[in-house]
Amino acid sequence: MTDSDTCRSPVQSTFRRCVIGGERKDRSAPPQVTEGAIAFPTLSSLAAVLSDENRRLLRLLRELQPRSLTELSEHCGRKVPSLSRTLRMMEGYGLVELKRVGASVVPSAMATRFLIELD
């Protein structure tokens, strides 16, 4: 299943494979996660990270290429502290990169298209 509501843009879109599975009793080993893939222990964790709102945020990052969290906040209507927490969580999964440039933090989308594999 792919995120079909992703728009195409001149900025290159990075594709990420998302694997769902974890330690399970009486079942085969969890799927091997290849480099560049994102592993989620459960479907609910994937749903939280790749929620509709977070996917919209990734598309906004790709399309606008904001120069700061404040600029992004003005476009998405979220307060900077909340936006910062969400982006740090997404950075932990490799979906976003946050670079400090002077006093600003510049966010950028590292992935905007996803292939979900259920195990």
A tleap script that builds the chain and sets N, CA, C and O, in Angstrom:
source leaprc.protein.ff14SB
mol = sequence {
  NMET THR ASP SER ASP THR CYS ARG SER PRO
  VAL GLN SER THR PHE ARG ARG CYS VAL ILE
  GLY GLY GLU ARG LYS ASP ARG SER ALA PRO
  PRO GLN VAL THR GLU GLY ALA ILE ALA PHE
  PRO THR LEU SER SER LEU ALA ALA VAL LEU
  SER ASP GLU ASN ARG ARG LEU LEU ARG LEU
  LEU ARG GLU LEU GLN PRO ARG SER LEU THR
  GLU LEU SER GLU HIE CYS GLY ARG LYS VAL
  PRO SER LEU SER ARG THR LEU ARG MET MET
  GLU GLY TYR GLY LEU VAL GLU LEU LYS ARG
  VAL GLY ALA SER VAL VAL PRO SER ALA MET
  ALA THR ARG PHE LEU ILE GLU LEU CASP
}
set mol.1.N position { 0.860 -1.164 0.000 }
set mol.1.CA position { 0.000 0.000 0.000 }
set mol.1.C position { 0.903 1.223 0.000 }
set mol.1.O position { 1.844 1.282 0.792 }
set mol.2.N position { 0.656 2.172 -0.837 }
set mol.2.CA position { 1.452 3.388 -0.867 }
set mol.2.C position { 0.594 4.563 -0.469 }
set mol.2.O position { -0.635 4.495 -0.506 }
set mol.3.N position { 1.250 5.643 -0.088 }
set mol.3.CA position { 0.550 6.859 0.268 }
set mol.3.C position { 0.135 7.542 -1.032 }
set mol.3.O position { 0.902 8.324 -1.594 }
set mol.4.N position { -1.062 7.255 -1.507 }
set mol.4.CA position { -1.502 7.721 -2.814 }
set mol.4.C position { -1.829 9.199 -2.847 }
set mol.4.O position { -1.983 9.764 -3.929 }
set mol.5.N position { -1.942 9.849 -1.686 }
set mol.5.CA position { -2.261 11.264 -1.717 }
set mol.5.C position { -1.006 12.126 -1.745 }
set mol.5.O position { -1.079 13.332 -1.512 }
set mol.6.N position { 0.132 11.527 -2.025 }
set mol.6.CA position { 1.366 12.285 -2.138 }
set mol.6.C position { 1.392 12.988 -3.482 }
set mol.6.O position { 1.112 12.376 -4.513 }
set mol.7.N position { 1.729 14.273 -3.475 }
set mol.7.CA position { 1.813 15.054 -4.703 }
set mol.7.C position { 3.231 14.975 -5.247 }
set mol.7.O position { 4.182 14.773 -4.491 }
set mol.8.N position { 3.369 15.132 -6.542 }
set mol.8.CA position { 4.700 15.190 -7.135 }
set mol.8.C position { 5.157 16.639 -7.131 }
set mol.8.O position { 4.354 17.559 -7.287 }
set mol.9.N position { 6.449 16.825 -6.951 }
set mol.9.CA position { 6.991 18.177 -6.994 }
set mol.9.C position { 8.384 18.128 -7.594 }
set mol.9.O position { 8.951 17.046 -7.745 }
set mol.10.N position { 8.947 19.284 -7.941 }
set mol.10.CA position { 10.283 19.295 -8.510 }
set mol.10.C position { 11.331 18.799 -7.525 }
set mol.10.O position { 12.396 18.342 -7.939 }
set mol.11.N position { 11.046 18.881 -6.224 }
set mol.11.CA position { 11.980 18.396 -5.220 }
set mol.11.C position { 11.910 16.877 -5.200 }
set mol.11.O position { 10.822 16.302 -5.176 }
set mol.12.N position { 13.065 16.230 -5.211 }
set mol.12.CA position { 13.076 14.771 -5.253 }
set mol.12.C position { 12.426 14.194 -4.007 }
set mol.12.O position { 12.715 14.622 -2.889 }
set mol.13.N position { 11.559 13.233 -4.203 }
set mol.13.CA position { 10.874 12.567 -3.115 }
set mol.13.C position { 11.620 11.281 -2.778 }
set mol.13.O position { 11.894 10.463 -3.657 }
set mol.14.N position { 11.943 11.111 -1.515 }
set mol.14.CA position { 12.627 9.910 -1.094 }
set mol.14.C position { 11.602 8.878 -0.671 }
set mol.14.O position { 10.699 9.164 0.114 }
set mol.15.N position { 11.751 7.687 -1.196 }
set mol.15.CA position { 10.857 6.576 -0.914 }
set mol.15.C position { 11.384 5.837 0.311 }
set mol.15.O position { 12.586 5.591 0.407 }
set mol.16.N position { 10.518 5.482 1.239 }
set mol.16.CA position { 10.911 4.718 2.412 }
set mol.16.C position { 10.030 3.482 2.526 }
set mol.16.O position { 8.812 3.548 2.353 }
set mol.17.N position { 10.658 2.376 2.815 }
set mol.17.CA position { 9.959 1.122 3.071 }
set mol.17.C position { 9.703 1.058 4.565 }
set mol.17.O position { 10.624 1.260 5.356 }
set mol.18.N position { 8.482 0.785 4.961 }
set mol.18.CA position { 8.099 0.682 6.368 }
set mol.18.C position { 7.733 -0.769 6.654 }
set mol.18.O position { 6.847 -1.336 6.016 }
set mol.19.N position { 8.421 -1.356 7.613 }
set mol.19.CA position { 8.193 -2.752 7.970 }
set mol.19.C position { 7.568 -2.804 9.354 }
set mol.19.O position { 8.049 -2.174 10.296 }
set mol.20.N position { 6.490 -3.564 9.458 }
set mol.20.CA position { 5.803 -3.701 10.735 }
set mol.20.C position { 5.975 -5.129 11.214 }
set mol.20.O position { 5.705 -6.077 10.476 }
set mol.21.N position { 6.414 -5.277 12.420 }
set mol.21.CA position { 6.596 -6.595 13.004 }
set mol.21.C position { 7.513 -6.478 14.198 }
set mol.21.O position { 8.241 -5.494 14.330 }
set mol.22.N position { 7.490 -7.433 15.035 }
set mol.22.CA position { 8.352 -7.390 16.209 }
set mol.22.C position { 8.525 -8.784 16.748 }
set mol.22.O position { 8.181 -9.764 16.088 }
set mol.23.N position { 9.051 -8.871 17.927 }
set mol.23.CA position { 9.222 -10.171 18.560 }
set mol.23.C position { 7.844 -10.782 18.797 }
set mol.23.O position { 6.963 -10.154 19.386 }
set mol.24.N position { 7.673 -12.021 18.326 }
set mol.24.CA position { 6.383 -12.680 18.473 }
set mol.24.C position { 6.594 -14.123 18.910 }
set mol.24.O position { 7.512 -14.791 18.435 }
set mol.25.N position { 5.772 -14.588 19.788 }
set mol.25.CA position { 5.842 -15.980 20.239 }
set mol.25.C position { 5.310 -16.895 19.148 }
set mol.25.O position { 4.353 -16.560 18.450 }
set mol.26.N position { 5.941 -18.054 19.010 }
set mol.26.CA position { 5.480 -19.106 18.101 }
set mol.26.C position { 5.353 -18.641 16.650 }
set mol.26.O position { 4.534 -19.174 15.902 }
set mol.27.N position { 6.145 -17.666 16.250 }
set mol.27.CA position { 6.133 -17.201 14.864 }
set mol.27.C position { 7.564 -17.039 14.404 }
set mol.27.O position { 8.502 -17.046 15.201 }
set mol.28.N position { 7.706 -16.895 13.129 }
set mol.28.CA position { 9.043 -16.703 12.574 }
set mol.28.C position { 9.658 -15.416 13.106 }
set mol.28.O position { 8.978 -14.587 13.710 }
set mol.29.N position { 10.933 -15.271 12.873 }
set mol.29.CA position { 11.640 -14.072 13.308 }
set mol.29.C position { 11.034 -12.851 12.633 }
set mol.29.O position { 10.452 -12.961 11.554 }
set mol.30.N position { 11.167 -11.684 13.263 }
set mol.30.CA position { 10.643 -10.473 12.631 }
set mol.30.C position { 11.345 -10.234 11.303 }
set mol.30.O position { 12.470 -10.693 11.100 }
set mol.31.N position { 10.690 -9.521 10.404 }
set mol.31.CA position { 11.291 -9.287 9.095 }
set mol.31.C position { 12.611 -8.532 9.231 }
set mol.31.O position { 12.768 -7.681 10.107 }
set mol.32.N position { 13.542 -8.853 8.360 }
set mol.32.CA position { 14.817 -8.150 8.346 }
set mol.32.C position { 14.588 -6.763 7.764 }
set mol.32.O position { 13.944 -6.609 6.726 }
set mol.33.N position { 15.109 -5.786 8.426 }
set mol.33.CA position { 14.940 -4.419 7.976 }
set mol.33.C position { 16.204 -4.015 7.230 }
set mol.33.O position { 17.301 -4.011 7.790 }
set mol.34.N position { 16.031 -3.678 5.974 }
set mol.34.CA position { 17.160 -3.267 5.157 }
set mol.34.C position { 17.488 -1.798 5.423 }
set mol.34.O position { 16.673 -1.059 5.976 }
set mol.35.N position { 18.680 -1.393 5.025 }
set mol.35.CA position { 19.088 -0.005 5.206 }
set mol.35.C position { 18.112 0.910 4.473 }
set mol.35.O position { 17.706 0.627 3.346 }
set mol.36.N position { 17.748 1.991 5.114 }
set mol.36.CA position { 16.798 2.932 4.516 }
set mol.36.C position { 15.361 2.627 4.864 }
set mol.36.O position { 14.474 3.444 4.613 }
set mol.37.N position { 15.114 1.455 5.441 }
set mol.37.CA position { 13.752 1.096 5.837 }
set mol.37.C position { 13.503 1.569 7.267 }
set mol.37.O position { 14.439 1.769 8.041 }
set mol.38.N position { 12.251 1.739 7.597 }
set mol.38.CA position { 11.858 2.153 8.936 }
set mol.38.C position { 11.094 0.996 9.575 }
set mol.38.O position { 10.124 0.500 9.002 }
set mol.39.N position { 11.520 0.572 10.743 }
set mol.39.CA position { 10.862 -0.528 11.439 }
set mol.39.C position { 9.914 0.025 12.504 }
set mol.39.O position { 10.274 0.901 13.289 }
set mol.40.N position { 8.713 -0.505 12.506 }
set mol.40.CA position { 7.719 -0.153 13.512 }
set mol.40.C position { 7.340 -1.433 14.247 }
set mol.40.O position { 7.100 -2.457 13.607 }
set mol.41.N position { 7.281 -1.397 15.576 }
set mol.41.CA position { 6.933 -2.612 16.311 }
set mol.41.C position { 5.485 -3.056 16.112 }
set mol.41.O position { 5.184 -4.248 16.150 }
set mol.42.N position { 4.596 -2.089 15.900 }
set mol.42.CA position { 3.176 -2.415 15.755 }
set mol.42.C position { 2.540 -1.526 14.691 }
set mol.42.O position { 3.083 -0.485 14.321 }
set mol.43.N position { 1.397 -1.953 14.217 }
set mol.43.CA position { 0.649 -1.152 13.254 }
set mol.43.C position { 0.199 0.160 13.888 }
set mol.43.O position { 0.167 1.191 13.217 }
set mol.44.N position { -0.147 0.132 15.173 }
set mol.44.CA position { -0.593 1.374 15.826 }
set mol.44.C position { 0.544 2.393 15.925 }
set mol.44.O position { 0.290 3.595 15.844 }
set mol.45.N position { 1.790 1.944 16.099 }
set mol.45.CA position { 2.903 2.895 16.134 }
set mol.45.C position { 3.114 3.516 14.759 }
set mol.45.O position { 3.395 4.709 14.653 }
set mol.46.N position { 2.981 2.715 13.707 }
set mol.46.CA position { 3.080 3.255 12.351 }
set mol.46.C position { 1.965 4.262 12.108 }
set mol.46.O position { 2.206 5.330 11.545 }
set mol.47.N position { 0.750 3.930 12.526 }
set mol.47.CA position { -0.391 4.823 12.315 }
set mol.47.C position { -0.187 6.155 13.032 }
set mol.47.O position { -0.595 7.200 12.523 }
set mol.48.N position { 0.432 6.129 14.194 }
set mol.48.CA position { 0.673 7.370 14.934 }
set mol.48.C position { 1.723 8.232 14.242 }
set mol.48.O position { 1.552 9.445 14.126 }
set mol.49.N position { 2.806 7.611 13.782 }
set mol.49.CA position { 3.899 8.360 13.154 }
set mol.49.C position { 3.498 8.854 11.768 }
set mol.49.O position { 3.825 9.981 11.395 }
set mol.50.N position { 2.798 8.026 11.004 }
set mol.50.CA position { 2.403 8.394 9.649 }
set mol.50.C position { 0.923 8.777 9.583 }
set mol.50.O position { 0.223 8.437 8.629 }
set mol.51.N position { 0.468 9.478 10.598 }
set mol.51.CA position { -0.924 9.929 10.625 }
set mol.51.C position { -1.172 10.885 9.459 }
set mol.51.O position { -0.231 11.382 8.841 }
set mol.52.N position { -2.436 11.131 9.170 }
set mol.52.CA position { -2.783 12.067 8.094 }
set mol.52.C position { -2.118 13.421 8.331 }
set mol.52.O position { -1.565 14.016 7.406 }
set mol.53.N position { -2.174 13.902 9.563 }
set mol.53.CA position { -1.595 15.208 9.891 }
set mol.53.C position { -0.077 15.216 9.670 }
set mol.53.O position { 0.468 16.187 9.145 }
set mol.54.N position { 0.600 14.138 10.068 }
set mol.54.CA position { 2.052 14.087 9.899 }
set mol.54.C position { 2.445 13.950 8.425 }
set mol.54.O position { 3.457 14.514 8.008 }
set mol.55.N position { 1.671 13.220 7.640 }
set mol.55.CA position { 1.954 13.132 6.203 }
set mol.55.C position { 1.728 14.485 5.527 }
set mol.55.O position { 2.475 14.861 4.624 }
set mol.56.N position { 0.698 15.218 5.966 }
set mol.56.CA position { 0.481 16.577 5.442 }
set mol.56.C position { 1.675 17.469 5.781 }
set mol.56.O position { 2.111 18.279 4.963 }
set mol.57.N position { 2.191 17.311 6.984 }
set mol.57.CA position { 3.351 18.079 7.414 }
set mol.57.C position { 4.573 17.749 6.544 }
set mol.57.O position { 5.317 18.653 6.164 }
set mol.58.N position { 4.784 16.482 6.230 }
set mol.58.CA position { 5.888 16.085 5.356 }
set mol.58.C position { 5.733 16.702 3.970 }
set mol.58.O position { 6.704 17.194 3.395 }
set mol.59.N position { 4.517 16.676 3.432 }
set mol.59.CA position { 4.284 17.279 2.113 }
set mol.59.C position { 4.535 18.785 2.146 }
set mol.59.O position { 5.106 19.349 1.212 }
set mol.60.N position { 4.104 19.427 3.229 }
set mol.60.CA position { 4.317 20.865 3.380 }
set mol.60.C position { 5.817 21.174 3.437 }
set mol.60.O position { 6.275 22.143 2.831 }
set mol.61.N position { 6.568 20.365 4.154 }
set mol.61.CA position { 8.023 20.548 4.207 }
set mol.61.C position { 8.632 20.426 2.818 }
set mol.61.O position { 9.482 21.228 2.432 }
set mol.62.N position { 8.197 19.427 2.077 }
set mol.62.CA position { 8.729 19.198 0.734 }
set mol.62.C position { 8.383 20.351 -0.202 }
set mol.62.O position { 9.232 20.812 -0.964 }
set mol.63.N position { 7.148 20.811 -0.144 }
set mol.63.CA position { 6.686 21.839 -1.075 }
set mol.63.C position { 7.201 23.230 -0.734 }
set mol.63.O position { 7.601 23.976 -1.628 }
set mol.64.N position { 7.197 23.590 0.548 }
set mol.64.CA position { 7.566 24.946 0.944 }
set mol.64.C position { 9.061 25.125 1.192 }
set mol.64.O position { 9.600 26.214 0.994 }
set mol.65.N position { 9.720 24.073 1.617 }
set mol.65.CA position { 11.121 24.145 2.019 }
set mol.65.C position { 11.345 25.335 2.963 }
set mol.65.O position { 12.122 26.238 2.652 }
set mol.66.N position { 10.664 25.330 4.114 }
set mol.66.CA position { 10.749 26.466 5.036 }
set mol.66.C position { 12.166 26.653 5.575 }
set mol.66.O position { 12.935 25.700 5.694 }
set mol.67.N position { 12.490 27.901 5.897 }
set mol.67.CA position { 13.817 28.227 6.414 }
set mol.67.C position { 13.878 28.218 7.929 }
set mol.67.O position { 14.940 28.432 8.512 }
set mol.68.N position { 12.726 27.966 8.580 }
set mol.68.CA position { 12.714 27.910 10.043 }
set mol.68.C position { 11.426 27.230 10.516 }
set mol.68.O position { 10.473 27.064 9.755 }
set mol.69.N position { 11.428 26.845 11.787 }
set mol.69.CA position { 10.214 26.280 12.376 }
set mol.69.C position { 9.126 27.346 12.469 }
set mol.69.O position { 7.940 27.044 12.339 }
set mol.70.N position { 9.532 28.584 12.693 }
set mol.70.CA position { 8.554 29.676 12.763 }
set mol.70.C position { 7.841 29.842 11.429 }
set mol.70.O position { 6.622 30.010 11.388 }
set mol.71.N position { 8.601 29.796 10.339 }
set mol.71.CA position { 7.987 29.906 9.012 }
set mol.71.C position { 7.040 28.733 8.759 }
set mol.71.O position { 5.943 28.928 8.236 }
set mol.72.N position { 7.448 27.536 9.119 }
set mol.72.CA position { 6.589 26.367 8.953 }
set mol.72.C position { 5.332 26.507 9.805 }
set mol.72.O position { 4.232 26.186 9.356 }
set mol.73.N position { 5.497 26.984 11.024 }
set mol.73.CA position { 4.368 27.178 11.930 }
set mol.73.C position { 3.321 28.111 11.335 }
set mol.73.O position { 2.122 27.873 11.483 }
set mol.74.N position { 3.762 29.160 10.669 }
set mol.74.CA position { 2.838 30.110 10.052 }
set mol.74.C position { 2.019 29.460 8.939 }
set mol.74.O position { 0.875 29.849 8.700 }
set mol.75.N position { 2.598 28.478 8.263 }
set mol.75.CA position { 1.903 27.827 7.147 }
set mol.75.C position { 0.992 26.684 7.600 }
set mol.75.O position { -0.020 26.401 6.959 }
set mol.76.N position { 1.350 26.036 8.697 }
set mol.76.CA position { 0.540 24.874 9.101 }
set mol.76.C position { -0.403 25.172 10.257 }
set mol.76.O position { -1.267 24.354 10.572 }
set mol.77.N position { -0.252 26.336 10.900 }
set mol.77.CA position { -1.176 26.707 11.963 }
set mol.77.C position { -0.899 26.036 13.293 }
set mol.77.O position { -1.741 26.077 14.190 }
set mol.78.N position { 0.264 25.419 13.440 }
set mol.78.CA position { 0.621 24.793 14.714 }
set mol.78.C position { 1.634 25.664 15.438 }
set mol.78.O position { 2.414 26.381 14.810 }
set mol.79.N position { 1.616 25.597 16.762 }
set mol.79.CA position { 2.572 26.352 17.562 }
set mol.79.C position { 3.947 25.696 17.465 }
set mol.79.O position { 4.057 24.477 17.334 }
set mol.80.N position { 4.986 26.515 17.532 }
set mol.80.CA position { 6.360 26.037 17.358 }
set mol.80.C position { 6.731 24.921 18.338 }
set mol.80.O position { 7.331 23.939 17.901 }
set mol.81.N position { 6.411 25.009 19.645 }
set mol.81.CA position { 6.811 23.918 20.553 }
set mol.81.C position { 6.189 22.563 20.165 }
set mol.81.O position { 6.861 21.533 20.204 }
set mol.82.N position { 4.913 22.577 19.796 }
set mol.82.CA position { 4.247 21.344 19.375 }
set mol.82.C position { 4.855 20.819 18.075 }
set mol.82.O position { 5.102 19.622 17.929 }
set mol.83.N position { 5.084 21.714 17.156 }
set mol.83.CA position { 5.681 21.368 15.873 }
set mol.83.C position { 7.078 20.789 16.085 }
set mol.83.O position { 7.442 19.796 15.455 }
set mol.84.N position { 7.842 21.395 16.950 }
set mol.84.CA position { 9.195 20.936 17.242 }
set mol.84.C position { 9.186 19.517 17.806 }
set mol.84.O position { 9.994 18.685 17.393 }
set mol.85.N position { 8.283 19.230 18.746 }
set mol.85.CA position { 8.187 17.870 19.323 }
set mol.85.C position { 7.858 16.851 18.243 }
set mol.85.O position { 8.473 15.787 18.180 }
set mol.86.N position { 6.892 17.174 17.396 }
set mol.86.CA position { 6.503 16.253 16.326 }
set mol.86.C position { 7.658 16.012 15.369 }
set mol.86.O position { 7.929 14.871 14.994 }
set mol.87.N position { 8.336 17.075 14.976 }
set mol.87.CA position { 9.442 16.937 14.032 }
set mol.87.C position { 10.619 16.176 14.634 }
set mol.87.O position { 11.279 15.418 13.923 }
set mol.88.N position { 10.899 16.356 15.916 }
set mol.88.CA position { 11.977 15.589 16.566 }
set mol.88.C position { 11.635 14.098 16.583 }
set mol.88.O position { 12.502 13.255 16.353 }
set mol.89.N position { 10.359 13.778 16.858 }
set mol.89.CA position { 9.934 12.378 16.835 }
set mol.89.C position { 10.102 11.808 15.422 }
set mol.89.O position { 10.594 10.692 15.255 }
set mol.90.N position { 9.696 12.571 14.416 }
set mol.90.CA position { 9.809 12.115 13.033 }
set mol.90.C position { 11.279 12.020 12.607 }
set mol.90.O position { 11.636 11.164 11.797 }
set mol.91.N position { 12.114 12.884 13.143 }
set mol.91.CA position { 13.552 12.817 12.862 }
set mol.91.C position { 14.126 11.502 13.389 }
set mol.91.O position { 15.003 10.909 12.760 }
set mol.92.N position { 13.638 11.051 14.528 }
set mol.92.CA position { 14.083 9.784 15.099 }
set mol.92.C position { 13.794 8.592 14.196 }
set mol.92.O position { 14.497 7.583 14.259 }
set mol.93.N position { 12.784 8.694 13.371 }
set mol.93.CA position { 12.443 7.631 12.417 }
set mol.93.C position { 13.095 7.854 11.052 }
set mol.93.O position { 12.927 7.033 10.150 }
set mol.94.N position { 13.827 8.940 10.892 }
set mol.94.CA position { 14.484 9.211 9.623 }
set mol.94.C position { 13.579 9.839 8.579 }
set mol.94.O position { 13.893 9.811 7.389 }
set mol.95.N position { 12.459 10.404 9.009 }
set mol.95.CA position { 11.511 11.022 8.086 }
set mol.95.C position { 11.807 12.492 7.846 }
set mol.95.O position { 11.432 13.049 6.814 }
set mol.96.N position { 12.480 13.118 8.803 }
set mol.96.CA position { 12.749 14.550 8.782 }
set mol.96.C position { 14.195 14.776 9.195 }
set mol.96.O position { 14.754 14.019 9.989 }
set mol.97.N position { 14.785 15.817 8.652 }
set mol.97.CA position { 16.102 16.252 9.098 }
set mol.97.C position { 15.950 17.663 9.642 }
set mol.97.O position { 15.324 18.520 9.019 }
set mol.98.N position { 16.537 17.893 10.821 }
set mol.98.CA position { 16.506 19.213 11.440 }
set mol.98.C position { 17.942 19.724 11.520 }
set mol.98.O position { 18.782 19.126 12.193 }
set mol.99.N position { 18.221 20.827 10.835 }
set mol.99.CA position { 19.566 21.409 10.831 }
set mol.99.C position { 19.526 22.764 11.513 }
set mol.99.O position { 18.647 23.586 11.253 }
set mol.100.N position { 20.487 22.979 12.384 }
set mol.100.CA position { 20.602 24.290 13.015 }
set mol.100.C position { 21.421 25.187 12.100 }
set mol.100.O position { 22.541 24.850 11.716 }
set mol.101.N position { 20.845 26.334 11.757 }
set mol.101.CA position { 21.516 27.339 10.931 }
set mol.101.C position { 21.416 28.649 11.705 }
set mol.101.O position { 20.365 29.288 11.727 }
set mol.102.N position { 22.497 29.034 12.325 }
set mol.102.CA position { 22.463 30.211 13.190 }
set mol.102.C position { 21.515 29.969 14.343 }
set mol.102.O position { 21.646 28.980 15.065 }
set mol.103.N position { 20.562 30.866 14.518 }
set mol.103.CA position { 19.585 30.729 15.598 }
set mol.103.C position { 18.358 29.929 15.181 }
set mol.103.O position { 17.496 29.642 16.011 }
set mol.104.N position { 18.269 29.566 13.909 }
set mol.104.CA position { 17.084 28.867 13.396 }
set mol.104.C position { 17.334 27.377 13.259 }
set mol.104.O position { 18.469 26.924 13.111 }
set mol.105.N position { 16.240 26.628 13.311 }
set mol.105.CA position { 16.256 25.204 12.989 }
set mol.105.C position { 15.520 25.066 11.663 }
set mol.105.O position { 14.361 25.460 11.533 }
set mol.106.N position { 16.224 24.494 10.672 }
set mol.106.CA position { 15.649 24.341 9.333 }
set mol.106.C position { 15.206 22.886 9.155 }
set mol.106.O position { 16.041 21.981 9.134 }
set mol.107.N position { 13.889 22.659 9.025 }
set mol.107.CA position { 13.396 21.298 8.833 }
set mol.107.C position { 13.325 20.933 7.353 }
set mol.107.O position { 13.042 21.782 6.508 }
set mol.108.N position { 13.580 19.676 7.050 }
set mol.108.CA position { 13.390 19.210 5.676 }
set mol.108.C position { 12.882 17.771 5.708 }
set mol.108.O position { 13.246 16.992 6.589 }
set mol.109.N position { 12.042 17.434 4.742 }
set mol.109.CA position { 11.472 16.088 4.634 }
set mol.109.C position { 12.497 15.161 4.007 }
set mol.109.O position { 13.075 15.480 2.968 }
set mol.110.N position { 12.724 14.025 4.628 }
set mol.110.CA position { 13.633 13.017 4.093 }
set mol.110.C position { 12.871 11.924 3.372 }
set mol.110.O position { 13.453 11.165 2.596 }
set mol.111.N position { 11.572 11.837 3.620 }
set mol.111.CA position { 10.729 10.827 2.973 }
set mol.111.C position { 9.323 11.384 2.842 }
set mol.111.O position { 8.795 12.007 3.764 }
set mol.112.N position { 8.728 11.151 1.685 }
set mol.112.CA position { 7.342 11.584 1.484 }
set mol.112.C position { 6.501 10.505 0.824 }
set mol.112.O position { 5.292 10.676 0.665 }
set mol.113.N position { 7.123 9.397 0.438 }
set mol.113.CA position { 6.395 8.275 -0.149 }
set mol.113.C position { 6.754 7.026 0.642 }
set mol.113.O position { 7.906 6.839 1.031 }
set mol.114.N position { 5.762 6.174 0.877 }
set mol.114.CA position { 5.969 5.020 1.736 }
set mol.114.C position { 5.355 3.757 1.144 }
set mol.114.O position { 4.295 3.795 0.519 }
set mol.115.N position { 6.032 2.657 1.352 }
set mol.115.CA position { 5.517 1.337 1.044 }
set mol.115.C position { 5.407 0.621 2.369 }
set mol.115.O position { 6.409 0.452 3.065 }
set mol.116.N position { 4.218 0.198 2.730 }
set mol.116.CA position { 3.973 -0.445 4.011 }
set mol.116.C position { 3.936 -1.955 3.819 }
set mol.116.O position { 3.180 -2.459 2.989 }
set mol.117.N position { 4.753 -2.679 4.587 }
set mol.117.CA position { 4.755 -4.136 4.555 }
set mol.117.C position { 4.293 -4.663 5.899 }
set mol.117.O position { 4.908 -4.389 6.929 }
set mol.118.N position { 3.221 -5.412 5.883 }
set mol.118.CA position { 2.711 -6.040 7.098 }
set mol.118.C position { 3.243 -7.452 7.183 }
set mol.118.O position { 3.247 -8.185 6.193 }
set mol.119.N position { 3.689 -7.832 8.355 }
set mol.119.CA position { 4.181 -9.192 8.543 }
set mol.119.C position { 3.282 -9.912 9.524 }
set mol.119.O position { 3.514 -11.082 9.831 }
savepdb mol mol.pdb
quit
